[in-house]
Amino acid sequence: MVTLLLSTLTSLFTIVELNCENLFDCRHDTLKNDMEFLPDGPRHWTRTRYWRHLNRTAQTILACGEDNNEWRLPDLVALTEVENDSVLFDLTRRSLLRNAAYDYVMTNSPDERGIDVALLYSPFSFRLLNHHSIHIEPLKGMRPTRDVLYVSGRILSGDTLHVYLVHAPSRSQGEGVTRPYRRHVASRVLASVDSLRRISPSAKIVVCGDFNDYSDDESLMQYAEQGLADVSAHATGSHGAKGTYRYQGQWGSLDHILLSPSLQERVAGCCIFDAPFLLVSDERNGGVQPFRNYLGLRYQDGFSDHLPLVLRLSLFAKPYDA
């Protein structure tokens, strides 16, 4: 029985995608506009609040390892809205996540607020081969945005996994105005994917992150046209979530996981992780919504305004049948 359980657990590879909702430290970076996340800033971002947010992010990641009443550490964790290396060091070495032994790589982007993307990986199931940042040259009128993180590594099946981690420009200036910016990011990612495919036509590719667009928006259609399927498009939760994000009472997913054809046949399942501790009642619209850390400038002592996506892949060609 033990042998069967171990065989089942090691046959799966788990990827978590999570927008952390402004995982900033409490120190001012003189080159960035991070003043709102300082103790004397408008959010009164103290070390106590910082460490609570770190540990709540760690709690979320660890809980995402639950599957059919069993638990295993997620192999990869794609994080958006993380400020810098100090935050990632604290998360992986000093928070509740410290015993997980994750290593990480991240970008150092020109984003004006100083937020970046990072990939945590378990060195026991993912052997890092290469990583670099893909710079996004701004279009006219476009603010500097986050670099895309590219990471490759060898997994237990012997395959090489190629991961692109995206945090596309937000809609804060208006969806129509900013739409070309997200299309621009998609084009830059796809140019890199095309270069990779010329070398390795059957490369196993994951593109994930916060795209700030929905599955039927133009930027996501660009990926679909190049054969990258949004395997998270119809993902739902078990406790009422119908998307990773809720805006004015409407569920939708700005977070996505896209796979190349060589990986699509290995999908064992993709869901929104909406454990009750990540949710709170939506008093205005009914139902539930993500238990966010801030509502405007009001501190909620929550987790994130986004729910995580959890993808499980079979390490072998035949998908695992739960």
C-alpha positions in Angstrom: 0.0 0.0 0.0 2.8 2.4 0.9 4.6 1.5 -2.4 1.4 2.3 -4.4 1.0 5.6 -2.6 4.6 6.7 -3.2 4.2 5.6 -6.9 1.1 7.7 -7.2 2.6 10.8 -5.6 5.9 10.7 -7.6 4.0 10.3 -10.9 2.6 13.8 -10.6 4.3 17.2 -11.0 2.4 20.2 -9.4 2.6 23.8 -10.5 1.0 26.6 -8.5 0.4 30.1 -9.9 -0.3 32.9 -7.4 -0.6 36.7 -7.5 0.6 37.6 -4.0 -1.1 41.0 -3.8 1.8 43.4 -3.2 4.4 41.4 -1.3 6.6 44.4 -0.4 9.1 44.7 2.3 9.2 47.8 4.6 12.3 49.5 3.3 12.4 52.3 0.7 14.1 51.6 -2.6 15.3 55.0 -3.7 14.9 54.0 -7.4 11.3 52.9 -7.0 7.9 54.3 -6.2 7.3 52.1 -3.1 6.4 54.9 -0.7 2.9 53.5 0.0 4.4 50.3 1.5 6.4 51.9 4.2 5.5 52.2 7.9 4.8 56.0 7.5 3.1 55.5 4.1 -0.7 55.5 3.4 -1.0 51.8 4.0 1.0 51.9 7.3 3.0 48.8 6.1 4.8 47.7 9.2 7.1 44.8 9.8 4.3 43.0 11.7 2.0 43.3 8.6 4.9 42.3 6.3 5.6 39.1 8.3 1.9 38.2 8.5 1.7 38.6 4.7 4.8 36.4 4.2 3.5 33.7 6.4 0.0 33.8 4.9 1.5 33.5 1.5 3.6 30.5 2.7 0.4 29.0 4.2 -1.4 29.3 0.9 1.5 27.7 -1.0 1.7 24.7 1.4 -2.0 24.2 1.3 -2.0 24.0 -2.5 -0.2 20.6 -2.1 -3.5 19.0 -0.9 -4.9 16.5 -3.4 -7.5 13.8 -2.7 -6.8 13.8 1.0 -3.1 13.5 0.4 -0.4 16.2 0.4 2.8 16.7 -1.4 4.9 19.8 -1.8 4.2 21.8 -5.0 7.2 21.4 -7.4 7.0 24.8 -8.9 5.4 28.0 -7.6 5.0 30.9 -10.0 4.6 34.2 -8.0 3.7 37.7 -9.3 3.7 41.0 -7.3 6.8 40.3 -5.3 9.1 43.2 -4.7 12.7 42.0 -4.5 15.3 39.3 -3.5 15.0 40.2 0.2 11.3 39.3 0.1 12.0 36.0 -1.6 14.8 35.2 0.9 12.5 35.9 3.8 9.7 33.8 2.2 11.8 30.8 1.4 14.2 30.9 4.4 12.5 32.6 7.3 8.7 32.1 6.9 6.5 29.1 7.4 7.9 27.9 4.1 11.5 27.6 5.4 11.4 23.8 5.8 10.2 23.3 2.2 13.8 23.9 0.9 12.7 25.9 -2.1 15.2 27.6 -4.3 14.1 30.5 -6.5 15.0 32.7 -9.4 13.4 36.1 -10.2 13.5 39.2 -12.4 14.8 42.7 -11.6 12.5 44.7 -13.8 12.2 48.4 -14.5 8.6 48.5 -13.2 8.1 51.9 -11.5 6.7 50.4 -8.3 9.4 47.8 -8.1 7.3 44.6 -8.4 8.7 41.5 -10.1 7.9 37.9 -10.8 9.6 34.9 -9.2 9.7 31.1 -9.6 10.1 28.9 -6.6 11.3 25.4 -7.4 12.0 22.2 -5.4 15.5 21.1 -6.2 14.4 17.5 -5.5 12.1 17.4 -8.5 13.3 20.3 -10.7 16.9 20.6 -11.6 17.5 24.2 -12.8 19.3 24.4 -16.2 18.9 28.0 -17.3 17.1 31.2 -16.6 17.0 34.8 -17.8 14.8 37.8 -18.0 13.0 38.8 -21.2 12.9 42.6 -21.3 9.7 44.3 -22.6 10.6 47.5 -24.4 7.7 49.9 -23.7 5.5 51.1 -26.6 4.9 54.8 -26.9 2.9 56.0 -23.9 3.4 52.7 -22.1 5.0 52.7 -18.6 8.0 50.4 -17.9 6.6 47.0 -17.1 7.6 43.7 -15.6 10.2 41.6 -17.4 9.1 38.0 -18.3 11.0 35.3 -16.5 12.2 32.3 -18.6 13.3 29.2 -16.7 14.2 25.7 -17.9 14.8 22.7 -15.8 15.0 18.9 -15.8 12.1 17.0 -14.1 12.0 13.5 -12.7 10.8 11.9 -16.0 14.0 13.2 -17.7 12.1 15.8 -19.7 13.1 19.4 -19.9 10.4 21.9 -18.9 10.5 25.4 -20.2 8.6 28.0 -18.1 7.6 31.5 -19.0 6.3 33.6 -16.1 4.3 36.7 -17.1 2.8 39.7 -15.3 1.3 41.7 -18.1 0.4 45.5 -17.8 -2.6 46.2 -15.7 -5.9 47.8 -16.8 -5.6 50.7 -14.5 -5.5 53.3 -17.3 -8.5 51.7 -19.0 -8.9 48.3 -20.7 -9.0 49.8 -24.2 -6.0 52.1 -23.7 -3.9 49.3 -22.2 -4.9 46.5 -24.5 -2.1 47.0 -27.0 0.4 46.8 -24.1 -0.7 43.3 -23.2 -0.7 42.3 -26.9 2.9 43.6 -27.0 3.9 41.4 -24.1 2.3 38.4 -25.7 4.1 39.0 -29.0 7.4 39.2 -27.1 6.8 36.0 -25.3 5.7 34.2 -28.5 8.9 35.4 -30.3 10.9 33.6 -27.6 8.7 30.5 -27.8 9.1 30.4 -31.6 12.9 30.6 -31.2 12.8 27.7 -28.8 10.6 25.6 -31.1 13.0 26.1 -34.0 15.6 24.3 -31.9 13.2 21.9 -30.2 9.9 21.5 -32.1 8.3 19.3 -29.4 9.5 21.4 -26.4 7.4 21.1 -23.3 6.4 24.7 -22.6 4.4 26.3 -19.7 3.4 30.0 -19.9 1.7 31.2 -16.7 1.1 34.2 -14.5 -1.2 37.2 -14.2 -2.1 38.2 -17.8 -4.5 41.0 -16.7 -6.8 39.6 -19.5 -9.5 37.0 -19.7 -9.5 33.9 -21.8 -11.5 35.5 -24.7 -9.4 38.7 -24.8 -7.0 39.4 -27.7 -3.7 38.8 -25.9 -4.9 35.3 -24.8 -6.1 34.6 -28.4 -2.5 35.3 -29.6 -1.2 32.4 -27.5 -4.0 30.1 -28.6 -3.2 30.9 -32.3 0.3 29.6 -31.6 -1.0 26.3 -30.1 -0.6 27.2 -26.5 -3.8 26.0 -24.8 -5.3 27.7 -21.8 -5.8 24.6 -19.6 -7.0 26.8 -16.8 -9.8 28.4 -18.8 -12.5 26.4 -17.2 -11.0 25.8 -13.8 -13.2 26.3 -10.8 -12.9 25.9 -7.1 -14.5 23.5 -4.6 -15.9 26.2 -2.3 -17.7 28.6 -4.6 -14.9 30.3 -6.7 -15.7 30.5 -10.4 -12.5 32.5 -11.2 -9.3 33.6 -9.6 -10.5 37.2 -9.2 -13.8 38.9 -8.4 -14.6 42.4 -9.5 -17.9 44.1 -8.6 -19.5 40.8 -7.8 -18.4 39.1 -11.0 -15.9 36.2 -11.1 -13.3 36.1 -13.8 -9.7 34.8 -14.2 -6.9 37.1 -15.0 -4.5 34.3 -14.1 -3.8 31.6 -16.6 -1.7 28.5 -17.3 -1.0 27.8 -20.9 0.6 24.6 -22.2 2.2 23.5 -25.5 0.7 20.5 -27.3 3.5 18.2 -26.0 2.2 18.9 -22.4 -1.5 19.1 -22.9 -1.9 15.3 -23.0 -0.3 15.1 -19.6 -2.8 17.3 -17.7 -4.1 15.3 -14.7 -6.1 18.3 -13.4 -6.3 22.0 -13.1 -8.3 23.8 -10.5 -8.7 27.1 -8.6 -7.6 26.5 -5.0 -10.3 28.2 -2.9 -9.9 26.7 0.6 -12.3 28.4 3.0 -9.5 30.3 4.7 -8.8 32.1 1.4 -12.4 33.3 1.1 -14.7 35.8 2.8 -18.4 36.6 2.4 -19.2 39.2 -0.3 -21.7 41.2 1.7 -22.7 43.5 -1.1 -23.1 41.0 -4.0 -23.7 37.7 -2.2 -21.5 34.6 -2.3 -17.9 34.6 -1.5 -14.8 36.5 -2.7 -11.0 36.3 -2.2 -9.9 37.3 1.3 -7.7 40.2 0.2 -5.0 41.9 2.3 -6.2 45.4 1.5 -9.5 46.9 0.3 -8.4 50.2 -1.1 -6.2 51.6 1.8 -8.1 49.7 4.5 -6.1 46.8 5.9 -8.1 43.5 5.9 -5.4 41.2 7.3 -6.2 38.7 4.5 -4.2 36.7 2.0 -4.6 38.0 -1.5 -7.1 39.5 -3.9 -6.3 36.6 -6.3 -6.8 32.9 -5.7 -4.1 30.4 -6.8 -4.3 28.1 -9.8 -3.0 24.5 -9.2 -2.0 22.4 -12.2 -1.1 18.7 -11.9 0.8 17.0 -14.7 1.5 13.4 -15.2 5.2 12.7 -15.5 4.3 10.0 -18.0 2.4 10.2 -21.3 -0.8 8.7 -20.0 -2.6 11.1 -17.7 -3.1 10.1 -14.1 -6.7 9.0 -13.5 -7.8 10.1 -10.0 
